[in-house]
């Protein structure tokens, strides 16, 4: 069913607030979750609300979120997420990172001891909309074997980069270091579908099309040793350097075994320190035009810039409503009833 984004934000904000979060942080969580669904990234959207509720009820996630400043030194900031909600922690860190970039030309923040932060593009786009190049990355629970291995060692360790455009939506790259997100395999398992060969390995290290075997095994890093190397360095920065968990120490947000220990990095580069912003966007626009108008492979009608498909989907879904699976709607409505909130998610005419 299709639901207006504003309605979903209102309902999800009330839900997160009912779990013990403060109004402001509940609103941040809701905007970011709904934005993922708007952009067609359902694996990072409202499907997470029941998991957030479960972790709070089990006392392995603390609300209200108490983000504490460990260090403020020139262009860098270091935070402790206090095992609270990851979205407000990353949002505040990127907000302050942008302020640092305006002051110093570059800002960088590390967060230790937080949780799943959701759609990374949301944070890199915050910087791009301020005329900066934005970067965000985080580590996660082990799900990828190092290249040549058969044991999960790294998380999917995603990252996102965004840059402003001239009178257009920013260009944004948001990707994990695995060939696919684990959420796609979870979805295939739930629907009883096979997965494409090459997505994952079973626990013996053999390629598999069985999502159950894939969940018991490991994901395949993108680009083989290249993705494995990227996952390692994101783990070093987000986990080891921030003072958070890293490697096999991290716990999954999908299982209530204890605090996840996620680490995050946010960075913003003030373009105007290198050239006037309008010069950069003008040059970049010509570069983008050359890219999309370059020779196409047989059967290809359009070359897309990174994030362009998702941005167009968000624009369309803001008009017609956010498409949600019935199973997600049912789980959210059950949670609303359990929390005594007088709302329900229903198809809108």
BALUM-741621 format. One record per residue (C-alpha): residue in three letters; residue number from 1; x, y, z. Coordinates in nm, 2 decimals. Example, Ala and Ser with C-alpha at 12.3 -4.5 7.8 and 13.67 -1.06 7.14 Angstrom:
2
ALA|1|1.23|-0.45|0.78
SER|2|1.37|-0.11|0.71
***
This chain:
349
UNK|1|0.00|0.00|0.00
UNK|2|0.10|0.36|-0.06
UNK|3|0.11|0.60|0.24
UNK|4|0.20|0.97|0.25
UNK|5|0.55|1.03|0.38
UNK|6|0.42|1.30|0.61
UNK|7|0.18|1.06|0.77
UNK|8|0.44|0.79|0.81
UNK|9|0.68|1.04|0.98
UNK|10|0.40|1.15|1.22
UNK|11|0.31|0.79|1.31
UNK|12|0.67|0.67|1.34
UNK|13|0.77|0.97|1.55
UNK|14|0.49|0.90|1.79
UNK|15|0.61|0.53|1.81
UNK|16|0.97|0.61|1.87
UNK|17|0.87|0.87|2.14
UNK|18|0.65|0.61|2.31
UNK|19|0.96|0.39|2.34
UNK|20|1.13|0.65|2.56
UNK|21|1.30|0.87|2.31
UNK|22|1.28|1.25|2.32
UNK|23|1.06|1.42|2.07
UNK|24|1.35|1.57|1.87
UNK|25|1.55|1.25|1.83
UNK|26|1.23|1.05|1.75
UNK|27|1.17|1.30|1.47
UNK|28|1.52|1.25|1.34
UNK|29|1.49|0.87|1.34
UNK|30|1.15|0.88|1.16
UNK|31|1.27|1.12|0.89
UNK|32|1.57|0.90|0.81
UNK|33|1.37|0.57|0.82
UNK|34|1.10|0.71|0.60
UNK|35|1.36|0.86|0.36
UNK|36|1.50|0.52|0.31
UNK|37|1.16|0.39|0.20
UNK|38|1.10|0.69|-0.01
UNK|39|1.43|0.62|-0.20
UNK|40|1.34|0.25|-0.25
UNK|41|1.58|0.12|0.01
UNK|42|1.33|-0.08|0.21
UNK|43|1.60|-0.28|0.39
UNK|44|1.69|0.04|0.59
UNK|45|1.34|0.18|0.63
UNK|46|1.05|0.14|0.87
UNK|47|1.11|-0.23|0.89
UNK|48|1.36|-0.13|1.16
UNK|49|1.10|0.01|1.40
UNK|50|0.99|-0.32|1.55
UNK|51|1.36|-0.41|1.59
UNK|52|1.43|-0.08|1.77
UNK|53|1.14|-0.15|2.00
UNK|54|1.26|-0.50|2.07
UNK|55|1.61|-0.38|2.16
UNK|56|1.48|-0.10|2.38
UNK|57|1.24|-0.34|2.56
UNK|58|1.53|-0.59|2.61
UNK|59|1.74|-0.30|2.76
UNK|60|2.03|-0.34|2.50
UNK|61|1.96|0.00|2.35
UNK|62|1.94|0.31|2.56
UNK|63|1.69|0.59|2.51
UNK|64|1.69|0.89|2.53
UNK|65|2.01|0.89|2.33
UNK|66|2.29|1.06|2.52
UNK|67|2.56|1.16|2.28
UNK|68|2.86|1.28|2.47
UNK|69|3.16|1.48|2.34
UNK|70|3.50|1.32|2.42
UNK|71|3.72|1.56|2.22
UNK|72|3.68|1.89|2.03
UNK|73|4.02|1.97|1.87
UNK|74|4.04|2.20|1.57
UNK|75|3.86|2.04|1.28
UNK|76|3.79|1.71|1.45
UNK|77|3.53|1.59|1.70
UNK|78|3.51|1.26|1.89
UNK|79|3.18|1.13|2.04
UNK|80|3.05|0.85|2.25
UNK|81|2.71|0.74|2.13
UNK|82|2.62|0.60|2.47
UNK|83|2.46|0.29|2.31
UNK|84|2.17|0.51|2.20
UNK|85|1.99|0.54|1.87
UNK|86|2.23|0.56|1.58
UNK|87|2.03|0.80|1.36
UNK|88|2.04|1.10|1.60
UNK|89|2.40|1.04|1.69
UNK|90|2.51|1.04|1.32
UNK|91|2.28|1.34|1.24
UNK|92|2.42|1.55|1.52
UNK|93|2.78|1.45|1.43
UNK|94|2.73|1.55|1.07
UNK|95|2.57|1.87|1.17
UNK|96|2.87|1.96|1.38
UNK|97|3.11|1.83|1.11
UNK|98|2.96|2.07|0.87
UNK|99|3.01|2.36|1.12
UNK|100|3.37|2.26|1.15
UNK|101|3.41|2.25|0.77
UNK|102|3.27|2.60|0.75
UNK|103|3.53|2.71|1.01
UNK|104|3.84|2.51|0.90
UNK|105|3.76|2.40|0.54
UNK|106|3.74|2.04|0.66
UNK|107|3.54|1.87|0.94
UNK|108|3.57|1.51|1.06
UNK|109|3.38|1.33|1.35
UNK|110|3.42|0.99|1.49
UNK|111|3.15|0.82|1.70
UNK|112|3.20|0.51|1.91
UNK|113|2.95|0.29|2.09
UNK|114|2.64|0.36|1.88
UNK|115|2.39|0.15|1.68
UNK|116|2.26|0.11|1.33
UNK|117|2.25|0.46|1.16
UNK|118|2.02|0.37|0.87
UNK|119|2.06|0.53|0.53
UNK|120|2.41|0.67|0.50
UNK|121|2.32|0.88|0.20
UNK|122|2.10|1.09|0.43
UNK|123|2.42|1.22|0.61
UNK|124|2.64|1.27|0.31
UNK|125|2.36|1.47|0.14
UNK|126|2.34|1.69|0.45
UNK|127|2.69|1.82|0.36
UNK|128|2.62|1.84|-0.02
UNK|129|2.32|2.06|0.04
UNK|130|2.55|2.30|0.23
UNK|131|2.78|2.32|-0.08
UNK|132|3.02|2.06|0.05
UNK|133|3.14|1.72|-0.04
UNK|134|3.01|1.48|0.23
UNK|135|3.13|1.14|0.34
UNK|136|2.99|0.90|0.59
UNK|137|3.08|0.54|0.68
UNK|138|3.02|0.29|0.95
UNK|139|3.11|-0.07|1.05
UNK|140|2.88|-0.35|1.14
UNK|141|2.85|-0.71|1.26
UNK|142|3.06|-0.97|1.08
UNK|143|2.90|-1.09|0.76
UNK|144|3.18|-1.09|0.50
UNK|145|3.48|-1.32|0.49
UNK|146|3.81|-1.17|0.40
UNK|147|3.90|-1.25|0.03
UNK|148|4.00|-1.62|0.02
UNK|149|3.84|-1.69|0.36
UNK|150|3.52|-1.88|0.46
UNK|151|3.46|-1.72|0.80
UNK|152|3.27|-1.39|0.85
UNK|153|3.51|-1.13|0.97
UNK|154|3.40|-0.78|0.85
UNK|155|3.06|-0.62|0.84
UNK|156|2.91|-0.49|0.51
UNK|157|3.08|-0.17|0.63
UNK|158|2.89|0.08|0.40
UNK|159|3.00|0.43|0.30
UNK|160|2.84|0.72|0.12
UNK|161|2.98|1.02|-0.07
UNK|162|2.77|1.32|-0.20
UNK|163|2.85|1.64|-0.40
UNK|164|2.64|1.94|-0.48
UNK|165|2.50|2.01|-0.83
UNK|166|2.41|2.33|-1.01
UNK|167|2.03|2.38|-0.95
UNK|168|1.98|2.01|-0.93
UNK|169|1.97|1.74|-0.66
UNK|170|2.32|1.64|-0.54
UNK|171|2.49|1.33|-0.68
UNK|172|2.53|1.07|-0.42
UNK|173|2.70|0.73|-0.39
UNK|174|2.58|0.49|-0.12
UNK|175|2.71|0.14|-0.12
UNK|176|2.82|-0.15|0.10
UNK|177|3.15|-0.33|0.06
UNK|178|2.95|-0.65|0.00
UNK|179|2.81|-0.73|-0.34
UNK|180|2.46|-0.70|-0.19
UNK|181|2.31|-0.59|0.14
UNK|182|2.23|-0.87|0.38
UNK|183|1.88|-0.74|0.40
UNK|184|1.82|-0.87|0.04
UNK|185|1.91|-1.22|0.15
UNK|186|1.69|-1.19|0.46
UNK|187|1.40|-1.09|0.23
UNK|188|1.46|-1.38|0.00
UNK|189|1.46|-1.62|0.30
UNK|190|1.14|-1.47|0.42
UNK|191|0.97|-1.51|0.08
UNK|192|1.11|-1.85|0.02
UNK|193|1.31|-1.74|-0.29
UNK|194|1.65|-1.84|-0.42
UNK|195|1.92|-1.58|-0.44
UNK|196|2.15|-1.53|-0.75
UNK|197|2.47|-1.73|-0.76
UNK|198|2.76|-1.51|-0.66
UNK|199|2.59|-1.32|-0.38
UNK|200|2.70|-1.53|-0.09
UNK|201|2.89|-1.84|0.03
UNK|202|2.77|-2.12|0.26
UNK|203|2.96|-2.19|0.59
UNK|204|3.20|-2.41|0.40
UNK|205|3.29|-2.13|0.16
UNK|206|3.11|-2.26|-0.14
UNK|207|2.89|-2.04|-0.36
UNK|208|2.52|-2.09|-0.28
UNK|209|2.17|-1.99|-0.41
UNK|210|2.01|-2.09|-0.08
UNK|211|1.93|-1.78|0.14
UNK|212|1.93|-2.00|0.46
UNK|213|2.28|-2.13|0.38
UNK|214|2.39|-1.77|0.29
UNK|215|2.27|-1.64|0.63
UNK|216|2.47|-1.92|0.80
UNK|217|2.77|-1.84|0.57
UNK|218|2.91|-1.51|0.44
UNK|219|2.84|-1.24|0.19
UNK|220|3.08|-1.19|-0.10
UNK|221|3.28|-0.87|-0.10
UNK|222|3.23|-0.64|-0.40
UNK|223|3.52|-0.66|-0.64
UNK|224|3.68|-0.96|-0.45
UNK|225|4.00|-0.84|-0.28
UNK|226|3.91|-0.48|-0.34
UNK|227|3.59|-0.49|-0.14
UNK|228|3.76|-0.69|0.13
UNK|229|4.03|-0.42|0.16
UNK|230|3.77|-0.14|0.17
UNK|231|3.59|-0.32|0.45
UNK|232|3.91|-0.35|0.65
UNK|233|3.99|0.02|0.63
UNK|234|3.64|0.13|0.72
UNK|235|3.66|-0.10|1.02
UNK|236|4.00|0.05|1.12
UNK|237|3.86|0.40|1.11
UNK|238|3.51|0.36|1.23
UNK|239|3.58|0.08|1.49
UNK|240|3.95|0.07|1.60
UNK|241|4.03|0.44|1.57
UNK|242|3.70|0.56|1.72
UNK|243|3.75|0.33|2.02
UNK|244|3.44|0.12|1.93
UNK|245|3.41|-0.24|1.85
UNK|246|3.56|-0.38|1.53
UNK|247|3.59|-0.71|1.34
UNK|248|3.41|-1.00|1.50
UNK|249|3.34|-0.81|1.82
UNK|250|3.04|-0.62|1.68
UNK|251|2.69|-0.77|1.73
UNK|252|2.40|-0.77|1.49
UNK|253|2.11|-0.52|1.53
UNK|254|1.88|-0.80|1.41
UNK|255|1.95|-1.02|1.71
UNK|256|1.90|-0.91|2.07
UNK|257|2.24|-1.03|2.21
UNK|258|2.37|-0.70|2.35
UNK|259|2.49|-0.36|2.24
UNK|260|2.61|-0.36|1.88
UNK|261|2.91|-0.14|1.93
UNK|262|2.89|0.03|1.59
UNK|263|3.15|0.30|1.50
UNK|264|3.08|0.59|1.26
UNK|265|3.28|0.85|1.07
UNK|266|3.14|1.17|0.91
UNK|267|3.34|1.42|0.70
UNK|268|3.27|1.74|0.52
UNK|269|3.49|1.93|0.27
UNK|270|3.42|2.29|0.20
UNK|271|3.45|2.32|-0.17
UNK|272|3.48|2.70|-0.16
UNK|273|3.82|2.67|0.01
UNK|274|3.96|2.53|-0.32
UNK|275|3.75|2.71|-0.58
UNK|276|3.43|2.92|-0.59
UNK|277|3.13|2.68|-0.54
UNK|278|2.97|2.80|-0.87
UNK|279|3.29|2.72|-1.06
UNK|280|3.29|2.37|-0.91
UNK|281|2.92|2.30|-0.98
UNK|282|2.95|2.44|-1.34
UNK|283|3.26|2.22|-1.42
UNK|284|3.10|1.92|-1.25
UNK|285|2.78|1.97|-1.45
UNK|286|2.97|1.95|-1.78
UNK|287|3.15|1.64|-1.65
UNK|288|2.82|1.48|-1.56
UNK|289|2.67|1.57|-1.90
UNK|290|2.97|1.41|-2.08
UNK|291|2.93|1.10|-1.86
UNK|292|2.56|1.04|-1.93
UNK|293|2.59|1.13|-2.30
UNK|294|2.89|0.90|-2.35
UNK|295|2.86|0.59|-2.57
UNK|296|2.61|0.34|-2.44
UNK|297|2.65|-0.04|-2.44
UNK|298|2.41|-0.24|-2.65
UNK|299|2.05|-0.25|-2.50
UNK|300|2.12|0.05|-2.27
UNK|301|1.90|0.35|-2.32
UNK|302|2.02|0.57|-2.03
UNK|303|2.34|0.61|-1.82
UNK|304|2.26|0.71|-1.46
UNK|305|2.47|0.91|-1.22
UNK|306|2.52|0.76|-0.87
UNK|307|2.20|0.79|-0.66
UNK|308|2.00|0.93|-0.96
UNK|309|1.75|0.64|-0.96
UNK|310|1.69|0.67|-0.59
UNK|311|1.65|1.05|-0.61
UNK|312|1.39|1.02|-0.89
UNK|313|1.21|0.74|-0.69
UNK|314|1.20|0.97|-0.39
UNK|315|1.05|1.25|-0.59
UNK|316|0.78|1.02|-0.74
UNK|317|0.70|0.86|-0.40
UNK|318|0.65|1.20|-0.24
UNK|319|0.37|1.25|-0.49
UNK|320|0.20|0.91|-0.49
UNK|321|0.30|0.79|-0.14
UNK|322|0.55|0.55|0.01
UNK|323|0.50|0.19|-0.10
UNK|324|0.51|-0.05|0.20
UNK|325|0.47|-0.43|0.21
UNK|326|0.16|-0.55|0.39
UNK|327|0.38|-0.75|0.63
UNK|328|0.56|-0.43|0.74
UNK|329|0.23|-0.24|0.78
UNK|330|0.09|-0.52|0.99
UNK|331|0.40|-0.53|1.22
UNK|332|0.39|-0.15|1.27
UNK|333|0.01|-0.15|1.34
UNK|334|0.06|-0.43|1.60
UNK|335|0.33|-0.22|1.76
UNK|336|0.10|0.09|1.76
UNK|337|-0.17|-0.11|1.94
UNK|338|0.08|-0.25|2.19
UNK|339|0.20|0.10|2.27
UNK|340|-0.15|0.24|2.30
UNK|341|-0.10|0.49|2.02
UNK|342|-0.44|0.59|1.85
UNK|343|-0.30|0.57|1.50
UNK|344|-0.31|0.30|1.23
UNK|345|-0.14|0.28|0.89
UNK|346|-0.40|0.24|0.62
UNK|347|-0.42|0.27|0.24
UNK|348|-0.50|0.63|0.14
UNK|349|-0.72|0.73|-0.14
***
